[in-house]
Amino acid sequence: MTERSASRVPVYIGLGANLGHPRQQVEQALEQLQRLPRSELAAVSSLYRTAPVGPADQPDFINAVARLDTALDPLALLAALQQIERRHGRIRNGQRWGPRTLDLDILLVGDQILDWPQLCVPHPQMQARAFVLGPLAEIAPPGLQVPGQGRLDELLAAVEDDAGAMHRLSSEPALRHRFACGAK
């Protein structure tokens, strides 16, 4: 078991949805993350209601961040996340920042910087998005360095006005208990 655990890398995943039943879709996605092979759901942030980025004529989002300790390589994990999105009715039509049934983004993969055609890590623009940084700060270790961008607490301080507009949903302790995770 320790050999298997030693090969796992902490991966932070952003979750968001604003179509259908967004809260339910995010919670179901968390359940599906728990079932990924060679992976353990280690932590889940609170859920937040946030204003959309991009076109304003769409519903608010429900956002969260999860930490998945995984032995899957980044592209295998990306394929698994896209499969979960498709199960929730996600259609990739090239529209950026539009409404969606479910969005699962790989934010960080350990301390790696990846610049591949299919995947860029750290996630582009995460340093400017309170709806990513706030939930991430809840579950990340103190002093977390976002590779190439700086310390998480400093990045969050730079978007504090946007962070103040986020609304934490009231039942987050039940959510964490339901997924029986805690930051490691």
N, C-alpha and C positions, 0 to 999 in steps of 0.2 A: 504494500500500500504506500509506503513512504517513497519508494522508487517511482511509482506512478504519480504521486503528488508532486514530487520534485520536478517532473517534466512539464507540469502545468504552468501556464503563464496567466497572470491576471489581465483580463480584457474587460474594458468598460464599454457598455453598450447603451446608447441612447434609445429610448422608446417614445414614440409619439403617435397620436391618432386624433382625428377630428371629424370623421364621418361615421355614420352608423351609431354604434354605442361605444364611444372612444374609451371610456374607463374599463368597460368589460373587455374590449379588445386588447388593451395594454395588460390587464390582469391575465387574460388567456395566453398572451405571448410570454409572460413570465413563467406560466406553467409549462409552456413548450420549451423554454430555455432550460428549465430544470431537467428535461428529458433528453437533452442533447448528449450524444455519446462522448465519453472521455472528458466530461465537463461537470463542474459543480457550480450551482448558483450560490455565490458566497455572500452577496449583499444586495439589497434593494432599497433605493431611496423612497422618500415620500412621493406621492403623486401630486402633480401641480396642474392647475388650470392656467394656461398662458395664452396671450394674444398671438395670432398667427404672424409669421414673418412672410413678407411678400404681399400678395393681394389681400386687402382688408375685407373683401366681401366673402369671407368664409368663416365657419364657426371657430371658436376657440379650440385650442389643443389641450389634450391631457398628455403630460410629459413625465418621464421618470428616467432614472439611470440605474442599471444593474451591473454588478461585477460578476463575471463568469470566469472561474479558474478553469482553463481548458488546455488540453493537449492537442486540440485540433490546430492545424496550421491556419493562418489568416484567410487564405482563399477558400479552404473547406468550410470555415466558420461563416464567411460571407455567403457562400452558396446555401448553407443551412438557414441563415437568417432570411435570405431572399425566398426560400421555400416557405418559411413561416409567414412572411408577408403575403405570398400568393394564396396561401390557405385562408387568409383573412380578406381576400378580394383585392389585394393591391395590384394595380395595373400600372406598369412603368410606361408612361407615354411621352417622356421627355420634358414634361412641365416641371419646372423647379418651383419650390415653395408653394405648391398648390395644396388643396385639400387631399387627404388620404385616409384610407381605412386603417393603415398601420405603416409605420416607418421604424425600421430597426437599423441604427447606424453604429458601426464600430468606431468608437471614439479614440481609444488608446489600446495598444497591444504591448503590455509591459512598458519598457522604455524605448521601444523601437520607433524608428521613422521609416515609413514605407511610402514610396511614390511609384505605384504601379498603375497601369492603365485602368484596372478595375477597382483599385483600392488605394486611398491616400490616408495615412495615419501619421500624426494625429489628424482627426477629422477636420477638413478645411472649414474655416470660419468658427470653429467651436470656441475660440478665444473671445469672440464677440457676442456669444449667445448665452444670456443669463439662464435660459431654460435648460441649457446643458450644464453650465458651470455650477449653478446652485444645487441641483440634485447630486451632481458628481461630488461636490464638496461635502455633502452629508455622509458619503460612504467611503471616500478616499482617505488614505492615511494622511496625517498632518504633514505639511510641507511637500506634498506631491509635486513633482516637477513634470510639467507637460513638455515633452521633448521639443526643443526648438522654439518654445513659446514663453516659458517662464513658470514661476510657481503658481499653483492653482489659486491660492488665496489672493495673490496680487492680480491675477486675471479677473477673478470675481469682483474685486474692489473696483476695477475699471468699468464694470457694467452694473454697478450697484443701483443706478436709477431704474434700469430695466428689471433688475431682480426684485425691486420693491413693488413692481406691478404684477408679480406672480402670486397666485393664490394657492397655498398648500391646502389640499383636501383633508377633511377632518379624520378619516379613518386609517391614516397611514400606519399606526402601530398594529392594527389588525392585519394589514397587508404584510408587514414584516413577519408577524407571527405565522401567518398562513404559509409563507414560503420558508419558514424556519431557517432564516439566514442571519448571519451576523458578520460584520467585517472581520477579516482574519488578519 
